[in-house]
């Protein structure tokens, strides 16, 4: 059965400590911590605290980037967390979003992300990388740290399929999107490296909420679905139904980075119901417990290895407890 992880926005160290302790006792297997310096506590400090509170929980960034953090800094930071946790750390890395825009920079191009990923992998293996004509070796390299690339579009998906063993797919959790977008492009990249789709670990980014109805659950998640939609549609809306293109362009124009993922964000309240329904269906596992279980089974059937669930930011611990109690535990019986 597909494994289930939790994505976490770290708004305070004490809250992160409590959340990690809960995850350790639950059926969630890993925590992925957001890396955005204007909005949240430092990702690696947070992971270190989580490591000290747990014994088996996986500890990953979700996601860092090669723009606000140099690849050598990232490699050393995660190697340190790995040393502290007893080989439980991993990296999720992408082109960059709020952590990049908030300092006046642009996300990394696919080629730049590719280079950074290979540099990090090389450093974590203990081998040398050249930076500015100087050879650099990471003395703290230890254990095995998996690198996952966050990808939605064809170019990044193909690159990820070629160079890493793990992919965080942010383009949706609907089975048809997994097949037509993720699988199709990952297969191309994997074949370039002499691998197959079966060699890749696929993780989906999936907002989650248990409620009496799908509509209520989706409404609760709109502050999370809106930035995901922005990230996916900021360059093109072509993957969405044509009748929603104008609405999605307006969503992109209205997005406010300072409210990125904030429960009280203004722009989600203004989205037409048809857009909310579409975003919920494409990305979320949201609704009554049995419906959530059906969505998890469907992802398992389509070959997803891990589902990384992000809960409403106002009360993530309460929502995660409810999801564990009503969705995950009945599936394990």
PEKA-V93024 format. One record per residue. N is the residue number from 1. RES is the residue in three letters. PHI is phi in whole degrees, 0 to 359 (NA if undefined). PSI is psi in whole degrees, -180 to 180 (none if undefined). D_LAST is the distance of its C-alpha to the last C-alpha in Angstrom with 2 decimals. Layout:
{{N;RES;PHI;PSI;D_LAST} {N;RES;PHI;PSI;D_LAST}}
This chain:
{{1;UNK;NA;147;12.28} {2;UNK;304;139;14.68} {3;UNK;274;156;14.77} {4;UNK;236;126;15.55} {5;UNK;247;174;18.62} {6;UNK;236;129;20.73} {7;UNK;273;140;24.39} {8;UNK;222;131;26.51} {9;UNK;266;109;30.04} {10;UNK;277;99;31.48} {11;UNK;267;-3;33.83} {12;UNK;185;149;34.32} {13;UNK;292;-43;33.66} {14;UNK;297;-40;32.41} {15;UNK;295;-40;29.89} {16;UNK;296;-39;28.73} {17;UNK;299;-46;28.40} {18;UNK;295;-40;26.16} {19;UNK;295;-43;24.04} {20;UNK;297;-41;23.62} {21;UNK;298;-40;22.66} {22;UNK;296;-47;19.87} {23;UNK;301;-37;18.60} {24;UNK;300;-34;18.75} {25;UNK;269;-10;16.34} {26;UNK;264;-170;13.94} {27;UNK;265;6;11.84} {28;UNK;286;143;15.17} {29;UNK;257;-29;16.98} {30;UNK;215;160;20.62} {31;UNK;245;134;23.16} {32;UNK;248;120;25.96} {33;UNK;256;129;29.01} {34;UNK;295;146;31.67} {35;UNK;238;93;35.20} {36;UNK;212;103;37.85} {37;UNK;293;-24;40.57} {38;UNK;281;-26;42.01} {39;UNK;254;-32;38.80} {40;UNK;227;166;36.49} {41;UNK;296;156;36.69} {42;UNK;303;133;37.31} {43;UNK;298;-43;34.33} {44;UNK;283;-34;35.07} {45;UNK;296;-43;35.89} {46;UNK;298;-45;32.63} {47;UNK;297;-37;30.69} {48;UNK;297;-43;32.67} {49;UNK;297;-44;31.74} {50;UNK;298;-37;28.03} {51;UNK;298;-40;28.50} {52;UNK;286;-17;30.10} {53;UNK;265;-6;27.30} {54;UNK;224;170;24.47} {55;UNK;236;-26;23.94} {56;UNK;235;-15;21.34} {57;UNK;296;130;21.25} {58;UNK;292;147;22.96} {59;UNK;229;113;26.18} {60;UNK;221;152;27.86} {61;UNK;278;144;30.60} {62;UNK;214;77;29.79} {63;UNK;228;157;32.51} {64;UNK;270;-176;35.83} {65;UNK;209;163;38.93} {66;UNK;269;9;42.10} {67;UNK;261;-53;44.50} {68;UNK;280;-18;43.94} {69;UNK;229;129;43.04} {70;UNK;293;144;44.95} {71;UNK;307;-36;42.88} {72;UNK;292;-35;44.24} {73;UNK;292;-44;43.18} {74;UNK;299;-46;39.65} {75;UNK;299;-44;39.42} {76;UNK;293;-40;40.71} {77;UNK;297;-47;38.46} {78;UNK;286;-32;35.20} {79;UNK;296;-36;36.52} {80;UNK;293;-44;37.15} {81;UNK;298;-39;33.62} {82;UNK;296;-41;32.37} {83;UNK;296;-44;34.69} {84;UNK;296;-38;33.60} {85;UNK;269;-6;29.84} {86;UNK;76;48;30.00} {87;UNK;69;45;29.52} {88;UNK;244;5;26.74} {89;UNK;266;155;28.87} {90;UNK;207;164;29.26} {91;UNK;245;132;31.49} {92;UNK;251;125;30.99} {93;UNK;225;140;34.50} {94;UNK;221;-170;36.11} {95;UNK;289;-26;39.56} {96;UNK;114;147;39.51} {97;UNK;218;-113;39.35} {98;UNK;299;-35;40.09} {99;UNK;294;-21;40.79} {100;UNK;266;-50;43.45} {101;UNK;298;-32;44.99} {102;UNK;291;-15;45.35} {103;UNK;248;20;47.85} {104;UNK;75;21;49.82} {105;UNK;246;173;48.58} {106;UNK;250;151;47.00} {107;UNK;302;155;43.74} {108;UNK;295;144;44.15} {109;UNK;289;162;45.09} {110;UNK;303;-39;42.87} {111;UNK;293;-37;45.43} {112;UNK;290;-40;45.44} {113;UNK;296;-42;41.66} {114;UNK;304;-49;41.79} {115;UNK;298;-44;44.42} {116;UNK;296;-41;42.60} {117;UNK;298;-46;39.35} {118;UNK;295;-37;41.35} {119;UNK;296;-45;43.23} {120;UNK;296;-44;40.12} {121;UNK;300;-44;38.60} {122;UNK;296;-46;41.93} {123;UNK;297;-41;42.30} {124;UNK;291;-22;38.83} {125;UNK;279;-10;39.67} {126;UNK;96;1;42.77} {127;UNK;270;170;45.30} {128;UNK;271;148;48.09} {129;UNK;232;144;48.36} {130;UNK;263;125;51.69} {131;UNK;238;117;52.06} {132;UNK;58;35;55.55} {133;UNK;84;-2;57.14} {134;UNK;251;134;55.65} {135;UNK;283;134;53.22} {136;UNK;233;127;50.11} {137;UNK;236;134;47.74} {138;UNK;275;106;44.71} {139;UNK;291;-21;45.24} {140;UNK;268;7;41.83} {141;UNK;303;133;39.89} {142;UNK;200;151;37.12} {143;UNK;62;-155;33.84} {144;UNK;234;114;32.16} {145;UNK;249;114;31.75} {146;UNK;284;142;30.26} {147;UNK;249;123;32.12} {148;UNK;249;135;30.48} {149;UNK;258;130;32.87} {150;UNK;279;126;32.22} {151;UNK;212;145;33.60} {152;UNK;232;-42;33.96} {153;UNK;269;166;37.21} {154;UNK;303;-44;38.40} {155;UNK;296;-49;40.67} {156;UNK;290;-37;38.22} {157;UNK;298;-42;35.37} {158;UNK;293;-40;37.73} {159;UNK;298;-45;38.89} {160;UNK;297;-43;35.38} {161;UNK;299;-26;34.41} {162;UNK;277;-39;37.53} {163;UNK;249;-16;37.47} {164;UNK;235;170;33.98} {165;UNK;263;-14;30.66} {166;UNK;227;141;28.58} {167;UNK;231;133;29.05} {168;UNK;260;108;27.99} {169;UNK;267;118;28.50} {170;UNK;256;11;29.62} {171;UNK;273;0;30.88} {172;UNK;138;158;27.94} {173;UNK;245;10;24.33} {174;UNK;284;134;25.23} {175;UNK;307;-38;24.74} {176;UNK;293;-33;28.43} {177;UNK;289;-40;29.54} {178;UNK;302;-46;27.44} {179;UNK;292;-51;29.11} {180;UNK;280;-28;32.62} {181;UNK;254;-58;33.07} {182;UNK;291;-59;30.79} {183;UNK;300;-45;30.52} {184;UNK;301;-44;34.14} {185;UNK;276;-36;35.64} {186;UNK;297;-37;33.42} {187;UNK;299;-42;34.24} {188;UNK;299;-47;37.94} {189;UNK;295;-42;37.71} {190;UNK;298;-42;35.70} {191;UNK;294;-31;38.23} {192;UNK;299;-30;41.06} {193;UNK;260;11;39.69} {194;UNK;74;23;39.05} {195;UNK;248;176;35.27} {196;UNK;239;169;32.84} {197;UNK;302;-33;30.20} {198;UNK;294;-19;27.57} {199;UNK;280;-10;29.08} {200;UNK;260;139;28.24} {201;UNK;267;117;25.24} {202;UNK;255;124;24.81} {203;UNK;241;134;23.53} {204;UNK;256;143;23.90} {205;UNK;271;118;25.16} {206;UNK;220;107;23.32} {207;UNK;300;141;24.01} {208;UNK;224;145;21.04} {209;UNK;197;132;21.04} {210;UNK;263;129;19.07} {211;UNK;207;173;21.60} {212;UNK;293;-32;22.41} {213;UNK;227;159;24.17} {214;UNK;294;-37;24.45} {215;UNK;296;-44;28.07} {216;UNK;296;-43;27.44} {217;UNK;295;-43;24.85} {218;UNK;296;-41;27.24} {219;UNK;299;-40;30.14} {220;UNK;297;-29;28.44} {221;UNK;265;1;27.99} {222;UNK;298;-31;31.52} {223;UNK;293;-16;32.89} {224;UNK;260;-36;30.53} {225;UNK;292;-34;30.86} {226;UNK;298;-49;34.66} {227;UNK;293;-31;35.19} {228;UNK;295;-43;32.84} {229;UNK;297;-43;34.94} {230;UNK;304;-48;38.09} {231;UNK;299;-37;37.12} {232;UNK;279;-31;36.44} {233;UNK;251;6;39.41} {234;UNK;293;-26;42.09} {235;UNK;257;-31;43.74} {236;UNK;200;143;42.97} {237;UNK;253;12;41.31} {238;UNK;295;-23;41.59} {239;UNK;281;-7;37.88} {240;UNK;262;160;37.50} {241;UNK;304;141;38.81} {242;UNK;303;-36;42.59} {243;UNK;291;-10;42.75} {244;UNK;257;-2;40.88} {245;UNK;302;-47;43.07} {246;UNK;295;-41;45.50} {247;UNK;299;-42;42.83} {248;UNK;289;-34;41.05} {249;UNK;296;-39;44.40} {250;UNK;294;-37;45.03} {251;UNK;301;-46;41.65} {252;UNK;298;-44;42.69} {253;UNK;295;-31;46.12} {254;UNK;272;-8;44.80} {255;UNK;297;136;42.23} {256;UNK;241;114;43.02} {257;UNK;297;-31;41.88} {258;UNK;290;-13;42.38} {259;UNK;252;14;39.70} {260;UNK;304;108;37.33} {261;UNK;78;6;33.79} {262;UNK;283;133;35.28} {263;UNK;301;-29;33.64} {264;UNK;262;17;37.22} {265;UNK;302;143;38.42} {266;UNK;281;-45;41.03} {267;UNK;298;-35;40.78} {268;UNK;299;-29;37.34} {269;UNK;296;-21;38.70} {270;UNK;266;-1;41.36} {271;UNK;285;135;39.24} {272;UNK;301;152;39.62} {273;UNK;301;-36;36.65} {274;UNK;297;-33;36.67} {275;UNK;287;-43;36.21} {276;UNK;301;-44;33.38} {277;UNK;298;-43;31.56} {278;UNK;295;-46;32.18} {279;UNK;297;-40;31.05} {280;UNK;296;-43;27.80} {281;UNK;291;-39;27.09} {282;UNK;284;-37;28.14} {283;UNK;247;-32;26.50} {284;UNK;266;155;23.94} {285;UNK;249;95;20.32} {286;UNK;214;124;21.37} {287;UNK;148;-159;20.77} {288;UNK;298;156;18.33} {289;UNK;307;-44;14.60} {290;UNK;295;-37;14.03} {291;UNK;296;-42;17.07} {292;UNK;298;-40;15.88} {293;UNK;295;-39;12.71} {294;UNK;298;-41;15.27} {295;UNK;295;-40;17.50} {296;UNK;295;-41;15.12} {297;UNK;296;-39;14.45} {298;UNK;296;-39;18.24} {299;UNK;292;-37;19.00} {300;UNK;298;-42;16.93} {301;UNK;296;-30;18.90} {302;UNK;268;5;22.14} {303;UNK;95;14;21.77} {304;UNK;284;135;21.02} {305;UNK;270;-42;19.74} {306;UNK;226;141;19.21} {307;UNK;247;117;19.12} {308;UNK;262;106;21.20} {309;UNK;263;132;20.74} {310;UNK;249;129;23.69} {311;UNK;258;161;23.53} {312;UNK;310;131;26.56} {313;UNK;291;-21;29.07} {314;UNK;292;-31;30.16} {315;UNK;208;62;26.99} {316;UNK;298;-37;24.58} {317;UNK;295;-44;22.84} {318;UNK;297;-43;22.17} {319;UNK;292;-39;20.88} {320;UNK;295;-40;18.66} {321;UNK;300;-45;17.16} {322;UNK;295;-40;16.52} {323;UNK;295;-43;14.99} {324;UNK;298;-44;12.60} {325;UNK;289;-43;11.75} {326;UNK;261;-19;11.72} {327;UNK;248;-56;10.86} {328;UNK;286;-45;9.11} {329;UNK;294;-42;6.60} {330;UNK;299;-31;5.38} {331;UNK;288;-23;5.61} {332;UNK;272;-9;3.80} {333;UNK;279;none;0.00}}
